[in-house]
């Protein structure tokens, strides 16, 4: 259809404008986070819709579409970070309903556990754990594994630590990867989809991990990059890689090991 590109552009522009406005309003009135939550859930549905994915494929070389998608991604990630901080703060006082996005993160994490064989004896380093680290808690809860979350945002680490899940073997730090890996020897590493420079992280990890360490890289290419940073697994020289199939996820996952 000659108009489908403009329909896609307008839908992405509407999402961007709405999430940007709601992010501002939420700073004035915390009740607006309910609207932020709804907006992010609708964006998840949008990027998982096969029709939208097909339209994106037909216009993936269009610079205008690519620029709009990048603007939407930065706006959506900013909105999600604000929402996670709010949910983390609220969770200390009472149980909070999570967004579809965060619920899908939890479901997706349970699928990844089986593929990567994360178990009670595993030590998991989670890079980009965030302020409301549902995936980290899910891994610890379902497997009993030791989980260490790392995030460059000191405030996010404090919020995550203050959640106080002391019954689980979960801890958080904002130390550098080099410092962390001098005292922590992971069997598995998970790189969150919201970590932007994934190849730089892999380059830092490579000399510091063992040959048997399993790395799970979460990412989103194509229209999924509206809510995740992209990653090109085809550049993986020196790594063995296997794609994990999880059609329900809002991101894709590739499992990597040194070779």
C-alpha positions as a LaTeX table, in Angstrom:
\begin{tabular}{lrrr}
\hline
Residue & $x$ (\AA) & $y$ (\AA) & $z$ (\AA) \\
\hline
Unk1 & 0.00 & 0.00 & 0.00 \\
Unk2 & 1.39 & 3.45 & $-0.89$ \\
Unk3 & 0.31 & 4.92 & 2.45 \\
Unk4 & 1.56 & 2.19 & 4.79 \\
Unk5 & 4.91 & 3.90 & 5.39 \\
Unk6 & 3.15 & 7.06 & 6.53 \\
Unk7 & 0.76 & 5.06 & 8.69 \\
Unk8 & 3.76 & 3.45 & 10.39 \\
Unk9 & 5.51 & 6.81 & 10.81 \\
Unk10 & 2.41 & 8.45 & 12.27 \\
Unk11 & 1.80 & 5.60 & 14.73 \\
Unk12 & 5.38 & 5.76 & 15.97 \\
Unk13 & 5.20 & 9.55 & 16.23 \\
Unk14 & 2.01 & 9.29 & 18.30 \\
Unk15 & 3.66 & 6.80 & 20.67 \\
Unk16 & 6.69 & 9.08 & 21.00 \\
Unk17 & 4.63 & 12.20 & 21.71 \\
Unk18 & 2.34 & 10.45 & 24.17 \\
Unk19 & 5.14 & 8.81 & 26.16 \\
Unk20 & 7.14 & 12.04 & 26.24 \\
Unk21 & 4.15 & 13.99 & 27.57 \\
Unk22 & 3.21 & 11.33 & 30.12 \\
Unk23 & 6.80 & 11.16 & 31.37 \\
Unk24 & 6.67 & 14.90 & 32.06 \\
Unk25 & 3.25 & 14.68 & 33.69 \\
Unk26 & 4.33 & 11.77 & 35.91 \\
Unk27 & 6.96 & 14.02 & 37.49 \\
Unk28 & 4.16 & 16.41 & 38.48 \\
Unk29 & 1.65 & 13.76 & 39.56 \\
Unk30 & 2.67 & 10.18 & 40.33 \\
Unk31 & $-0.81$ & 8.93 & 39.42 \\
Unk32 & 0.17 & 9.53 & 35.79 \\
Unk33 & 2.46 & 6.50 & 36.00 \\
Unk34 & $-0.64$ & 4.38 & 35.40 \\
Unk35 & $-0.92$ & 6.10 & 32.02 \\
Unk36 & 2.79 & 5.58 & 31.36 \\
Unk37 & 2.29 & 1.90 & 32.12 \\
Unk38 & $-0.64$ & 1.68 & 29.69 \\
Unk39 & 1.36 & 3.45 & 26.99 \\
Unk40 & 4.32 & 1.09 & 27.31 \\
Unk41 & 2.04 & $-1.95$ & 27.26 \\
Unk42 & 0.45 & $-0.68$ & 24.05 \\
Unk43 & 3.89 & $-0.15$ & 22.54 \\
Unk44 & 4.75 & $-3.77$ & 23.37 \\
Unk45 & 1.64 & $-4.93$ & 21.54 \\
Unk46 & 2.54 & $-2.67$ & 18.61 \\
Unk47 & 6.04 & $-4.07$ & 18.09 \\
Unk48 & 4.88 & $-7.69$ & 18.51 \\
Unk49 & 2.11 & $-7.31$ & 15.92 \\
Unk50 & 3.03 & $-9.37$ & 12.81 \\
Unk51 & 1.43 & $-6.77$ & 10.53 \\
Unk52 & 3.63 & $-4.00$ & 11.90 \\
Unk53 & 6.68 & $-6.24$ & 11.63 \\
Unk54 & 5.86 & $-6.95$ & 7.97 \\
Unk55 & 5.42 & $-3.25$ & 7.18 \\
Unk56 & 8.73 & $-2.48$ & 8.89 \\
Unk57 & 10.49 & $-5.08$ & 6.74 \\
Unk58 & 9.23 & $-3.39$ & 3.59 \\
Unk59 & 10.58 & $-0.01$ & 4.72 \\
Unk60 & 13.67 & $-0.95$ & 6.73 \\
Unk61 & 15.95 & 1.00 & 4.38 \\
Unk62 & 13.93 & 4.19 & 4.73 \\
Unk63 & 15.96 & 6.79 & 6.63 \\
Unk64 & 12.86 & 8.64 & 7.80 \\
Unk65 & 11.39 & 5.50 & 9.37 \\
Unk66 & 14.72 & 4.67 & 11.01 \\
Unk67 & 15.09 & 8.15 & 12.50 \\
Unk68 & 11.56 & 8.10 & 13.89 \\
Unk69 & 12.11 & 4.67 & 15.41 \\
Unk70 & 15.30 & 5.84 & 17.14 \\
Unk71 & 13.47 & 8.84 & 18.61 \\
Unk72 & 10.70 & 6.55 & 19.83 \\
Unk73 & 13.24 & 4.19 & 21.41 \\
Unk74 & 14.95 & 6.89 & 23.45 \\
Unk75 & 11.59 & 8.24 & 24.61 \\
Unk76 & 10.27 & 4.78 & 25.51 \\
Unk77 & 13.43 & 3.82 & 27.41 \\
Unk78 & 13.31 & 7.09 & 29.36 \\
Unk79 & 9.65 & 6.45 & 30.24 \\
Unk80 & 10.43 & 2.89 & 31.32 \\
Unk81 & 13.30 & 4.00 & 33.55 \\
Unk82 & 11.03 & 6.52 & 35.29 \\
Unk83 & 8.32 & 3.87 & 35.69 \\
Unk84 & 10.74 & 1.29 & 37.10 \\
Unk85 & 12.01 & 3.79 & 39.68 \\
Unk86 & 8.43 & 4.55 & 40.68 \\
Unk87 & 7.53 & 0.86 & 40.91 \\
Unk88 & 10.65 & 0.11 & 42.91 \\
Unk89 & 9.83 & 2.85 & 45.41 \\
Unk90 & 6.19 & 1.76 & 45.67 \\
Unk91 & 7.05 & $-1.92$ & 46.03 \\
Unk92 & 8.65 & $-1.23$ & 49.41 \\
Unk93 & 5.26 & $-0.13$ & 50.76 \\
Unk94 & 2.83 & $-2.47$ & 49.00 \\
Unk95 & 2.43 & $-5.01$ & 46.23 \\
Unk96 & 2.30 & $-3.35$ & 42.85 \\
Unk97 & 0.81 & $-4.68$ & 39.63 \\
Unk98 & 3.54 & $-4.83$ & 37.02 \\
Unk99 & 3.20 & $-3.82$ & 33.41 \\
Unk100 & 2.72 & $-6.35$ & 30.64 \\
Unk101 & 6.28 & $-5.48$ & 29.64 \\
Unk102 & 7.73 & $-6.37$ & 33.03 \\
Unk103 & 5.53 & $-9.46$ & 33.25 \\
Unk104 & 6.81 & $-10.57$ & 29.85 \\
Unk105 & 10.36 & $-9.99$ & 31.08 \\
Unk106 & 9.65 & $-12.42$ & 33.89 \\
Unk107 & 8.12 & $-15.02$ & 31.56 \\
Unk108 & 10.96 & $-14.63$ & 29.06 \\
Unk109 & 13.54 & $-15.03$ & 31.82 \\
Unk110 & 12.03 & $-18.37$ & 32.83 \\
Unk111 & 12.34 & $-19.57$ & 29.21 \\
Unk112 & 15.99 & $-18.49$ & 29.06 \\
Unk113 & 16.76 & $-20.39$ & 32.27 \\
Unk114 & 15.90 & $-23.68$ & 30.62 \\
Unk115 & 17.92 & $-22.99$ & 27.47 \\
Unk116 & 21.01 & $-21.80$ & 29.37 \\
Unk117 & 20.68 & $-24.49$ & 32.07 \\
Unk118 & 20.78 & $-22.05$ & 34.95 \\
Unk119 & 20.39 & $-24.02$ & 38.17 \\
Unk120 & 20.89 & $-23.92$ & 41.94 \\
Unk121 & 24.68 & $-24.10$ & 41.54 \\
Unk122 & 24.87 & $-21.29$ & 38.98 \\
Unk123 & 26.32 & $-17.83$ & 39.54 \\
Unk124 & 24.64 & $-15.27$ & 37.30 \\
Unk125 & 26.03 & $-11.82$ & 36.51 \\
Unk126 & 23.20 & $-9.59$ & 35.25 \\
Unk127 & 24.48 & $-6.51$ & 33.41 \\
Unk128 & 22.02 & $-3.62$ & 33.25 \\
Unk129 & 19.81 & $-4.87$ & 36.07 \\
Unk130 & 17.97 & $-1.55$ & 36.55 \\
Unk131 & 16.04 & $-0.17$ & 39.50 \\
Unk132 & 13.21 & $-2.74$ & 39.41 \\
Unk133 & 15.14 & $-5.93$ & 38.50 \\
Unk134 & 12.29 & $-8.36$ & 37.93 \\
Unk135 & 14.39 & $-10.67$ & 35.75 \\
Unk136 & 17.10 & $-10.99$ & 38.40 \\
Unk137 & 14.54 & $-11.83$ & 41.07 \\
Unk138 & 12.80 & $-14.30$ & 38.75 \\
Unk139 & 16.06 & $-16.14$ & 38.08 \\
Unk140 & 16.85 & $-16.40$ & 41.79 \\
Unk141 & 13.31 & $-17.43$ & 42.70 \\
Unk142 & 12.93 & $-20.13$ & 40.06 \\
Unk143 & 16.41 & $-21.66$ & 40.32 \\
Unk144 & 17.94 & $-20.67$ & 43.65 \\
Unk145 & 20.98 & $-19.42$ & 41.71 \\
Unk146 & 23.23 & $-16.69$ & 43.07 \\
Unk147 & 22.54 & $-13.48$ & 41.10 \\
Unk148 & 24.65 & $-10.32$ & 41.06 \\
Unk149 & 23.12 & $-7.34$ & 39.26 \\
Unk150 & 25.39 & $-4.63$ & 37.86 \\
Unk151 & 24.21 & $-1.20$ & 36.72 \\
Unk152 & 26.08 & 2.03 & 35.96 \\
Unk153 & 23.24 & 4.02 & 37.57 \\
Unk154 & 24.04 & 4.28 & 41.28 \\
Unk155 & 20.48 & 5.38 & 42.12 \\
Unk156 & 19.07 & 2.34 & 40.31 \\
Unk157 & 21.36 & 0.06 & 42.32 \\
Unk158 & 20.25 & 1.67 & 45.59 \\
Unk159 & 16.56 & 1.30 & 44.71 \\
Unk160 & 17.04 & $-2.34$ & 43.74 \\
Unk161 & 19.01 & $-3.08$ & 46.91 \\
Unk162 & 16.40 & $-1.37$ & 49.07 \\
Unk163 & 13.70 & $-3.77$ & 47.85 \\
Unk164 & 15.09 & $-6.11$ & 50.48 \\
Unk165 & 14.61 & $-9.55$ & 48.93 \\
Unk166 & 16.85 & $-11.04$ & 51.58 \\
Unk167 & 15.40 & $-14.55$ & 51.23 \\
Unk168 & 16.97 & $-14.79$ & 47.79 \\
Unk169 & 20.64 & $-14.83$ & 46.83 \\
Unk170 & 20.45 & $-11.53$ & 44.96 \\
Unk171 & 22.71 & $-8.49$ & 45.33 \\
Unk172 & 23.48 & $-5.37$ & 43.30 \\
Unk173 & 26.47 & $-3.15$ & 42.61 \\
Unk174 & 27.53 & $-0.24$ & 40.42 \\
Unk175 & 31.21 & $-1.26$ & 40.42 \\
Unk176 & 33.02 & $-1.64$ & 37.10 \\
Unk177 & 32.96 & $-5.03$ & 35.38 \\
Unk178 & 36.70 & $-5.38$ & 35.92 \\
Unk179 & 36.33 & $-4.87$ & 39.67 \\
Unk180 & 33.28 & $-7.15$ & 39.87 \\
Unk181 & 34.96 & $-10.01$ & 38.01 \\
Unk182 & 38.00 & $-9.88$ & 40.28 \\
Unk183 & 35.79 & $-11.13$ & 43.11 \\
Unk184 & 32.92 & $-12.86$ & 41.31 \\
Unk185 & 33.26 & $-15.81$ & 38.92 \\
Unk186 & 30.00 & $-16.21$ & 36.99 \\
Unk187 & 28.85 & $-19.35$ & 35.24 \\
Unk188 & 26.39 & $-17.22$ & 33.27 \\
Unk189 & 26.23 & $-13.59$ & 32.17 \\
Unk190 & 23.06 & $-11.84$ & 30.99 \\
Unk191 & 23.28 & $-8.53$ & 29.12 \\
Unk192 & 20.01 & $-6.62$ & 29.33 \\
Unk193 & 18.30 & $-5.38$ & 26.17 \\
Unk194 & 18.56 & $-1.77$ & 27.41 \\
Unk195 & 22.37 & $-1.94$ & 27.49 \\
Unk196 & 23.28 & 0.11 & 24.44 \\
Unk197 & 26.88 & $-0.81$ & 23.58 \\
Unk198 & 26.75 & $-4.59$ & 23.84 \\
Unk199 & 29.88 & $-5.35$ & 21.81 \\
Unk200 & 31.88 & $-3.04$ & 24.08 \\
Unk201 & 30.58 & $-5.00$ & 27.08 \\
Unk202 & 31.50 & $-8.29$ & 25.41 \\
Unk203 & 34.99 & $-6.97$ & 24.70 \\
Unk204 & 35.39 & $-6.12$ & 28.39 \\
Unk205 & 34.08 & $-9.51$ & 29.45 \\
Unk206 & 36.13 & $-11.68$ & 27.10 \\
Unk207 & 39.53 & $-11.62$ & 28.91 \\
Unk208 & 37.87 & $-11.85$ & 32.33 \\
Unk209 & 35.59 & $-14.89$ & 31.95 \\
Unk210 & 36.28 & $-18.59$ & 31.51 \\
Unk211 & 35.80 & $-20.50$ & 28.27 \\
Unk212 & 32.77 & $-22.25$ & 29.75 \\
Unk213 & 30.91 & $-19.08$ & 30.78 \\
Unk214 & 27.57 & $-18.83$ & 28.99 \\
Unk215 & 26.49 & $-15.34$ & 27.91 \\
Unk216 & 22.91 & $-14.41$ & 27.05 \\
Unk217 & 22.58 & $-11.19$ & 25.06 \\
Unk218 & 19.12 & $-9.63$ & 24.92 \\
Unk219 & 18.49 & $-7.22$ & 22.06 \\
Unk220 & 15.90 & $-5.98$ & 19.60 \\
Unk221 & 16.45 & $-5.50$ & 15.89 \\
Unk222 & 14.00 & $-4.18$ & 13.32 \\
Unk223 & 10.79 & $-2.87$ & 14.81 \\
Unk224 & 11.73 & $-4.46$ & 18.15 \\
Unk225 & 14.43 & $-1.80$ & 18.42 \\
Unk226 & 11.62 & 0.64 & 19.24 \\
Unk227 & 11.98 & $-0.66$ & 22.81 \\
Unk228 & 15.41 & $-2.36$ & 22.86 \\
Unk229 & 18.89 & $-1.48$ & 21.71 \\
Unk230 & 19.89 & $-3.43$ & 18.57 \\
Unk231 & 22.74 & $-5.90$ & 18.23 \\
Unk232 & 24.38 & $-7.54$ & 15.23 \\
Unk233 & 25.23 & $-11.13$ & 16.22 \\
Unk234 & 26.80 & $-11.73$ & 12.79 \\
Unk235 & 29.88 & $-9.83$ & 13.98 \\
Unk236 & 30.58 & $-12.54$ & 16.56 \\
Unk237 & 34.08 & $-13.61$ & 15.46 \\
Unk238 & 35.67 & $-15.60$ & 18.25 \\
Unk239 & 32.29 & $-16.51$ & 19.73 \\
Unk240 & 29.99 & $-19.48$ & 19.26 \\
Unk241 & 26.42 & $-18.24$ & 19.09 \\
Unk242 & 22.96 & $-19.82$ & 19.18 \\
Unk243 & 19.69 & $-17.94$ & 18.80 \\
Unk244 & 16.98 & $-18.75$ & 21.34 \\
Unk245 & 13.43 & $-19.00$ & 20.07 \\
Unk246 & 10.93 & $-17.14$ & 22.24 \\
Unk247 & 8.17 & $-15.60$ & 20.15 \\
Unk248 & 6.38 & $-14.19$ & 23.21 \\
Unk249 & 9.28 & $-11.92$ & 24.15 \\
Unk250 & 9.51 & $-8.24$ & 23.26 \\
Unk251 & 13.23 & $-8.78$ & 22.66 \\
Unk252 & 15.42 & $-11.44$ & 21.02 \\
Unk253 & 18.14 & $-13.48$ & 22.73 \\
Unk254 & 21.37 & $-15.00$ & 21.51 \\
Unk255 & 23.48 & $-17.39$ & 23.61 \\
Unk256 & 27.25 & $-16.95$ & 23.23 \\
Unk257 & 30.40 & $-18.72$ & 24.39 \\
Unk258 & 34.07 & $-18.11$ & 23.66 \\
Unk259 & 35.68 & $-20.29$ & 21.02 \\
\hline
\end{tabular}
